[in-house]
Structure formats: C-alpha cells, structure tokens
Amino acid sequence: MTAAPVTARAGANIALVKYWGKRDLALNLPAAGSVSITLDGLETESRLVADAALNQDELSLNGRPADAERIGRVLDLMRELAGGGPFCRVESRNNFPTGAGLASSASAFAALVVAAARLFGLDLPHDRLSELARRGSGSAARSIFGGFVEMHSGMQADGSDCVAAPLLAADEWPLEVVVAITDSGAKKVGSTDGMLRTMDTSPYYRSWVDSVAEDVAAAGRAIAGRDFEQLAEVSESSALKMHASVLAARPGLIYWNGASVSCMHCVRALREQGIGVFFTIDAGPQIKAICEPGNAARVGAELESVPGVENVLYTGLGEGARVIS
Ligand code: PMV
C-alpha cells in the first residue's frame, strides 16, 4: 500500500476539572470524568508516511528520533480496525517550547489518530477517534474536540463509552490563557507514574475520585451559563484537590516550585481586585491562568513580574484535531 502522506494538527488542552487516576490500566480508562479547554497556540502537527519497507513504526519528535512504542500501540489498534495496513514514519512537531513542562501527549495523540484514520481509510466518527486517542493518553481523548470539552468516564468495561464530547465552541466564550513557565527544565514524575503512586498510596485518593462528578457537573453548568466566577471556583478547587491527593502519596509528589505558589497568590490577588482570572496547575510547575476575554495582557504583565517566572505564553481557545493535508 502506498497511500499519500497525511498531516494532521491538534491543540494541547488544559483540564479545568482534572483527570487523575485510572479505573483500568490496560484500556487506559479514567476513574472519573474531566472538563477541559483546547488551546489554539500550543499545537502538534504530525505527518504520517506509510512505508511498506518498515517492519515497525518510527517516530521523530521535533526532528529527532524518539521512542515509537506508545504510538505503535495506537497505530496497531487502528491497523486492526482497518483490517491491516502499513507501518508508518511519524514526523511530529510541537509549535510550543519543548521541555517547558507543558503536556504535549494530548495534542500528539489526537493529531496521530486523526492522521492515521485518514491514512488507513477509516471513516470514524469523532467519539471513536476520541476513544482511540485515549488509548495513547487519557487527556488526548479531549483534544479531538475544540473549545470546552467534557470527558465521560463511562460505565462499559470495554471503554466504548469512555470518550470526550464537546460542550461549547471556542468562539462562543473566547477565554484567554496565560501560561507562566516557572521551570523550563523541570524533571517531573510523569502523569501515569504519578497517578499510579497516588492510587496505591494516597489516603485521599478515594475521596478525590468520589468528588469529581459533582465538579464536572458544576463546571458544565458554569460553561453553559458563561458564569466565570463559578468556573473559577470549581476549577481552582479541582486543581488544588488533585494536588492534595498527590501530595499525600508516599513518597508525596510535589509538582510545584516556589514560583508556582507565588503565581497562585498573584492570580488570587488579581481576582480580588475584580479581574476575571483563575489558575490551574498540572503535573509540572507551570501555572496556567485562565482569563476572561480582554484580561490576558494585564494578567500576563503581573505574572511576568513574579520572581521565578522565566517566560509567559499567551494563547486562546482553539479547534479540535483535523487533517490539514
Ligand atoms: O493524559 P495524561 O496521562 O498525560 O494525564 C493528564 C493529567 C493532568 O494533566 C494532570 C490532568 C488532566 O486532566 O489533563
């Protein structure tokens, strides 16, 4: 088979109601739902080239050879669905700083799945693409869609209902996002290892999981009603609760540095002054400040002056994963 190369693009996403913990490791099923926003400025572009001469998939990441094991597993699933297909060379590039501690697996797997579906001739609906992206990385299921997205934890043992779905398009509530990079060289414990340690050892893990559905519902209501204050409250609470269960693991995982904490205080001080902004933080020390439209410049200027902030990125909400050529 010599299909023409396919290139797809997908945006990273940031969870407002966090995903942390799995109910099935093999199928990569999350223990609870989550809510996210897909970004437009932080994107992965992946070009897939079918090559009959290969005997396994190959990956290059920003021009450098990389381990293709995880993408190979997802491509195997897709070849199986297609009733066979060639091994591929995958050339993947991020347009955002690498090593900045910003999750790139979500945009990478979303772009991969969308490109591979086209390459293998699979005409799949978005929820099936989301299910396949989830097999690569839980958060990738959400990057199939743009704007505000809900990930459903699902009930089925096979994970077929464990997929993301759109809540609101990006242009219906164009929030702005400022990312404060506080350590571009941070060596962190990856999300899967961090989740496993939390699940195995944190006394707070169960109560964390039990609290998520209520937060997903509250975030959904806030998004439907464009209620920024309510979204701020539930999002900060979800991030801090997730980190509370992570901190209580053994040994405890401290993803924050001093500047992360200073940024949280800075964001809260701005909110007290009436500026629509809230923070969230993932498995690394960068702070993401979500701003009401028009506030990013002010928020960014304040975060830039926080000691320990190395750099500030500005972005907004973007589209879901799509084939571009
Ligand atoms: O998709 P993963 O396995 O990289 O996990 C993502 C975990 C968090 O970013 C911390 C939270 C989330 O929901 O994105």
Residues whose N, C-alpha, C, O or C-beta is under 5 A from the ligand:
A	BS01	PMV	A15 V17 K18 Y19 S34 S137 G138 S139 A140 S191 T192 D282 A283
